[in-house]
Amino acid sequence: MNTQIRNAMLAAILSIALSMPIWAQEAAPPGADPAQAQSRPAAAPGTLEDMVELAQRTSPEVVIAEAQLREAEGRWRQARLEAAQKAIQAYWDQQAVALAREK
């Protein structure tokens, strides 16, 4: 009976882990099309909008802030996964105790 509980717990953990996004995947800025951003050449600034867009895209402060954002999102996802794993472990511990009481 222990192997059945262990197998069910493993299946639950795997299903949660596989439903989460890939941790190493780099996120595109909100509202940006990654394919368009890579294929779009850097144009010489002509209008105010072009200058602002170029400054936002190449500013070291913005690049650092985006990297920190991705890092924080990774820590958030990891914390969610750990919380789910703890909840699953607690559930299966309760099931094991209930099964042991029945015997």
N, CA, C and O of each residue as an XYZ file, in Angstrom:
412
protein
N       0.822     -1.196      0.000
C       0.000      0.000      0.000
C       0.863      1.256      0.000
O       0.467      2.275     -0.566
N       2.018      1.199      0.616
C       2.914      2.354      0.641
C       3.369      2.734     -0.752
O       3.520      3.918     -1.051
N       3.591      1.748     -1.608
C       4.039      2.053     -2.968
C       2.945      2.769     -3.755
O       3.243      3.613     -4.600
N       1.690      2.442     -3.486
C       0.597      3.133     -4.166
C       0.535      4.592     -3.760
O       0.317      5.465     -4.600
N       0.723      4.860     -2.491
C       0.715      6.242     -2.013
C       1.895      6.995     -2.601
O       1.751      8.129     -3.059
N       3.060      6.366     -2.589
C       4.258      7.000     -3.129
C       4.090      7.289     -4.623
O       4.455      8.365     -5.095
N       3.539      6.330     -5.359
C       3.316      6.535     -6.800
C       2.305      7.653     -7.068
O       2.491      8.449     -7.988
N       1.260      7.713     -6.283
C       0.264      8.766     -6.456
C       0.860     10.129     -6.131
O       0.581     11.114     -6.814
N       1.685     10.183     -5.082
C       2.326     11.440     -4.717
C       3.286     11.881     -5.817
O       3.321     13.059     -6.175
N       4.054     10.956     -6.345
C       4.982     11.276     -7.431
C       4.226     11.776     -8.663
O       4.659     12.725     -9.317
N       3.120     11.149     -8.971
C       2.320     11.581    -10.120
C       1.773     12.989     -9.909
O       1.751     13.794    -10.839
N       1.335     13.285     -8.696
C       0.811     14.626     -8.407
C       1.911     15.675     -8.517
O       1.694     16.741     -9.093
N       3.080     15.385     -7.975
C       4.197     16.338     -8.035
C       4.619     16.555     -9.480
O       4.864     17.690     -9.890
N       4.705     15.487    -10.248
C       5.097     15.622    -11.648
C       4.075     16.416    -12.447
O       4.443     17.217    -13.306
N       2.801     16.199    -12.171
C       1.788     16.938    -12.921
C       1.848     18.431    -12.596
O       1.629     19.265    -13.474
N       2.141     18.768    -11.350
C       2.271     20.183    -10.987
C       3.523     20.764    -11.613
O       3.491     21.856    -12.181
N       4.628     20.037    -11.510
C       5.899     20.542    -12.041
C       5.834     20.718    -13.558
O       6.384     21.679    -14.095
N       5.174     19.809    -14.239
C       5.106     19.906    -15.690
C       4.116     20.966    -16.160
O       4.192     21.424    -17.300
N       3.199     21.351    -15.301
C       2.250     22.390    -15.695
C       2.804     23.788    -15.472
O       2.231     24.760    -15.964
N       3.906     23.910    -14.741
C       4.539     25.207    -14.502
C       5.364     25.612    -15.717
O       5.839     24.749    -16.456
N       5.539     26.910    -15.934
C       6.386     27.349    -17.047
C       7.845     26.980    -16.805
O       8.265     26.740    -15.673
N       8.575     26.943    -17.854
C       9.984     26.602    -17.747
C      10.705     27.753    -17.062
O      10.528     28.911    -17.441
N      11.526     27.438    -16.043
C      12.173     28.473    -15.230
C      13.198     29.267    -16.025
O      13.295     30.483    -15.855
N      13.945     28.626    -16.867
C      15.034     29.305    -17.560
C      14.560     30.106    -18.765
O      15.354     30.813    -19.386
N      13.306     30.008    -19.098
C      12.798     30.712    -20.265
C      12.775     32.205    -19.983
O      12.271     32.643    -18.949
N      13.318     32.978    -20.900
C      13.382     34.412    -20.733
C      12.088     35.030    -21.207
O      11.641     34.773    -22.324
N      11.487     35.840    -20.364
C      10.203     36.451    -20.688
C      10.414     37.722    -21.497
O      11.355     38.481    -21.266
N       9.522     37.931    -22.443
C       9.544     39.164    -23.233
C       8.887     40.258    -22.412
O       8.056     39.964    -21.552
N       9.239     41.506    -22.654
C       8.571     42.599    -21.945
C       7.077     42.565    -22.213
O       6.657     42.142    -23.290
N       6.259     43.005    -21.252
C       4.808     42.965    -21.443
C       4.382     43.735    -22.683
O       4.813     44.865    -22.912
N       3.532     43.104    -23.475
C       3.000     43.736    -24.671
C       3.935     43.724    -25.866
O       3.598     44.277    -26.914
N       5.099     43.109    -25.734
C       6.056     43.094    -26.840
C       5.982     41.764    -27.576
O       5.790     40.713    -26.964
N       6.133     41.819    -28.882
C       6.167     40.625    -29.707
C       7.640     40.233    -29.866
O       8.392     40.957    -30.517
N       8.076     39.087    -29.277
C       9.493     38.725    -29.321
C      10.038     38.589    -30.740
O      11.182     38.964    -30.996
N       9.250     38.067    -31.655
C       9.725     37.902    -33.027
C       9.947     39.264    -33.687
O      10.916     39.458    -34.421
N       9.052     40.187    -33.420
C       9.176     41.514    -33.999
C      10.339     42.274    -33.370
O      11.031     43.015    -34.069
N      10.569     42.109    -32.081
C      11.645     42.825    -31.399
C      13.010     42.379    -31.904
O      13.929     43.193    -31.989
N      13.159     41.099    -32.242
C      14.445     40.603    -32.713
C      14.693     40.985    -34.166
O      15.835     41.236    -34.552
N      13.648     41.032    -34.969
C      13.839     41.302    -36.382
C      13.845     42.797    -36.699
O      14.228     43.198    -37.798
N      13.433     43.599    -35.763
C      13.330     45.037    -36.009
C      14.699     45.700    -35.849
O      15.279     45.649    -34.765
N      15.222     46.314    -36.901
C      16.515     46.985    -36.789
C      16.387     48.278    -35.997
O      15.320     48.889    -35.948
N      17.489     48.683    -35.379
C      17.493     49.925    -34.620
C      17.487     51.093    -35.598
O      18.439     51.288    -36.353
N      16.423     51.853    -35.578
C      16.285     52.981    -36.494
C      16.886     54.226    -35.850
O      16.932     54.359    -34.627
N      17.335     55.115    -36.693
C      17.843     56.389    -36.190
C      16.677     57.172    -35.626
O      15.627     57.270    -36.261
N      16.850     57.728    -34.443
C      15.733     58.451    -33.840
C      15.368     59.675    -34.662
O      16.224     60.487    -35.014
N      14.102     59.788    -34.956
C      13.628     60.919    -35.740
C      12.535     61.656    -35.002
O      12.516     62.886    -34.963
N      11.622     60.894    -34.413
C      10.520     61.506    -33.687
C      10.745     61.292    -32.198
O      11.599     60.505    -31.788
N       9.984     61.989    -31.421
C      10.079     61.851    -29.969
C       9.767     60.425    -29.541
O      10.436     59.881    -28.662
N       8.746     59.807    -30.161
C       8.375     58.442    -29.815
C       9.529     57.479    -30.111
O       9.802     56.568    -29.329
N      10.209     57.691    -31.259
C      11.356     56.837    -31.598
C      12.476     57.000    -30.589
O      13.111     56.018    -30.203
N      12.725     58.217    -30.161
C      13.795     58.468    -29.205
C      13.480     57.844    -27.851
O      14.359     57.268    -27.211
N      12.226     57.958    -27.415
C      11.818     57.376    -26.134
C      11.918     55.852    -26.202
O      12.412     55.211    -25.275
N      11.443     55.282    -27.311
C      11.493     53.821    -27.466
C      12.932     53.329    -27.476
O      13.240     52.314    -26.851
N      13.814     54.025    -28.172
C      15.230     53.651    -28.223
C      15.872     53.777    -26.851
O      16.650     52.913    -26.446
N      15.556     54.838    -26.139
C      16.117     55.037    -24.799
C      15.648     53.950    -23.842
O      16.431     53.465    -23.025
N      14.386     53.563    -23.932
C      13.860     52.520    -23.055
C      14.456     51.158    -23.390
O      14.680     50.340    -22.497
N      14.709     50.916    -24.653
C      15.236     49.620    -25.078
C      16.714     49.472    -24.746
O      17.168     48.363    -24.468
N      17.473     50.562    -24.768
C      18.920     50.459    -24.602
C      19.428     50.998    -23.275
O      20.625     50.909    -23.002
N      18.575     51.542    -22.460
C      18.988     52.112    -21.179
C      19.500     51.016    -20.243
O      18.813     50.015    -20.037
N      20.694     51.189    -19.675
C      21.209     50.188    -18.731
C      20.300     50.012    -17.514
O      20.164     48.904    -16.995
N      19.687     51.086    -17.065
C      18.794     50.986    -15.911
C      17.584     50.100    -16.230
O      17.152     49.298    -15.402
N      17.051     50.258    -17.434
C      15.887     49.457    -17.838
C      16.294     47.993    -18.001
O      15.563     47.095    -17.583
N      17.447     47.754    -18.602
C      17.919     46.381    -18.795
C      18.113     45.701    -17.440
O      17.713     44.551    -17.258
N      18.724     46.407    -16.492
C      18.938     45.855    -15.150
C      17.609     45.608    -14.453
O      17.421     44.565    -13.826
N      16.691     46.554    -14.557
C      15.377     46.389    -13.921
C      14.626     45.195    -14.507
O      13.971     44.459    -13.768
N      14.711     44.992    -15.821
C      14.062     43.833    -16.442
C      14.692     42.534    -15.962
O      13.985     41.555    -15.728
N      16.006     42.514    -15.814
C      16.681     41.314    -15.304
C      16.254     41.033    -13.871
O      16.027     39.878    -13.511
N      16.143     42.071    -13.049
C      15.696     41.891    -11.669
C      14.249     41.413    -11.620
O      13.882     40.608    -10.764
N      13.444     41.906    -12.533
C      12.049     41.470    -12.612
C      11.969     39.984    -12.950
O      11.219     39.243    -12.315
N      12.735     39.547    -13.945
C      12.738     38.121    -14.312
C      13.233     37.270    -13.149
O      12.704     36.185    -12.908
N      14.235     37.749    -12.433
C      14.754     37.007    -11.290
C      13.691     36.896    -10.192
O      13.510     35.828     -9.608
N      12.993     37.996     -9.914
C      11.940     37.982     -8.901
C      10.788     37.065     -9.320
O      10.226     36.355     -8.486
N      10.437     37.077    -10.602
C       9.389     36.177    -11.079
C       9.806     34.722    -10.913
O       8.979     33.871    -10.584
N      11.073     34.435    -11.138
C      11.574     33.073    -10.939
C      11.483     32.651     -9.486
O      11.087     31.523     -9.190
N      11.849     33.553     -8.568
C      11.740     33.236     -7.135
C      10.282     33.045     -6.734
O       9.972     32.182     -5.912
N       9.376     33.850     -7.315
C       7.946     33.727     -7.021
C       7.417     32.367     -7.485
O       6.694     31.688     -6.757
N       7.790     31.985     -8.707
C       7.345     30.680     -9.224
C       7.904     29.542     -8.376
O       7.208     28.564     -8.106
N       9.158     29.672     -7.959
C       9.769     28.629     -7.138
C       9.067     28.535     -5.781
O       8.849     27.434     -5.275
N       8.715     29.666     -5.194
C       8.000     29.663     -3.918
C       6.627     29.010     -4.064
O       6.188     28.268     -3.185
N       5.952     29.290     -5.178
C       4.649     28.657     -5.418
C       4.787     27.145     -5.548
O       3.972     26.392     -5.015
N       5.816     26.707     -6.258
C       6.044     25.278     -6.432
C       6.355     24.618     -5.098
O       5.843     23.538     -4.803
N       7.196     25.264     -4.286
C       7.524     24.706     -2.975
C       6.294     24.622     -2.088
O       6.126     23.644     -1.360
N       5.428     25.633     -2.135
C       4.198     25.600     -1.346
C       3.294     24.459     -1.804
O       2.692     23.771     -0.980
N       3.200     24.261     -3.107
C       2.384     23.156     -3.630
C       2.963     21.814     -3.211
O       2.219     20.899     -2.859
N       4.281     21.691     -3.247
C       4.919     20.435     -2.842
C       4.672     20.155     -1.366
O       4.416     19.010     -0.992
N       4.745     21.181     -0.521
C       4.492     20.999      0.908
C       3.044     20.597      1.155
O       2.767     19.749      2.003
N       2.120     21.208      0.413
C       0.708     20.849      0.573
C       0.457     19.407      0.145
O      -0.297     18.684      0.797
N       1.082     18.996     -0.935
C       0.937     17.607     -1.401
C       1.525     16.645     -0.378
O       0.933     15.610     -0.073
N       2.690     16.993      0.147
C       3.327     16.137      1.151
C       2.444     16.014      2.389
O       2.283     14.918      2.926
N       1.869     17.128      2.849
C       1.000     17.097      4.023
C      -0.236     16.244      3.756
O      -0.673     15.488      4.623
N      -0.794     16.366      2.561
C      -1.972     15.566      2.222
C      -1.660     14.077      2.272
O      -2.399     13.293      2.867
N      -0.549     13.700      1.638
C      -0.219     12.283      1.606
C       0.238     11.763      2.963
O       0.076     10.578      3.255
N       0.800     12.620      3.784
C       1.111     12.224      5.159
C      -0.174     11.928      5.918
O      -0.239     10.956      6.671
N      -1.199     12.759      5.728
C      -2.495     12.516      6.363
C      -3.096     11.214      5.862
O      -3.648     10.442      6.646
N      -2.993     10.965      4.572
C      -3.535      9.730      4.017
C      -2.824      8.508      4.588
O      -3.459      7.492      4.871
N      -1.510      8.605      4.758
C      -0.744      7.491      5.305
C      -1.133      7.234      6.763
O      -1.251      6.083      7.183
N      -1.330      8.307      7.531
C      -1.742      8.152      8.919
C      -3.134      7.526      8.998
O      -3.373      6.639      9.817
N      -4.039      7.984      8.156
C      -5.395      7.426      8.141
C      -5.366      5.947      7.742
O      -6.108      5.136      8.298
N      -4.523      5.607      6.795
C      -4.402      4.213      6.369
C      -3.815      3.369      7.492
O      -4.248      2.237      7.707
N      -2.833      3.909      8.208
C      -2.220      3.161      9.314
C      -3.218      2.950     10.444
O      -3.180      1.917     11.114
N      -4.107      3.905     10.666
C      -5.116      3.761     11.722
C      -6.126      2.675     11.363
O      -6.639      1.984     12.243
N      -6.409      2.527     10.073
C      -7.391      1.520      9.636
C      -6.869      0.109      9.876
O      -7.650     -0.809     10.129
N      -5.569     -0.066      9.797
C      -5.005     -1.414      9.960
C      -4.932     -1.851     11.359
O      -4.479     -2.961     11.636
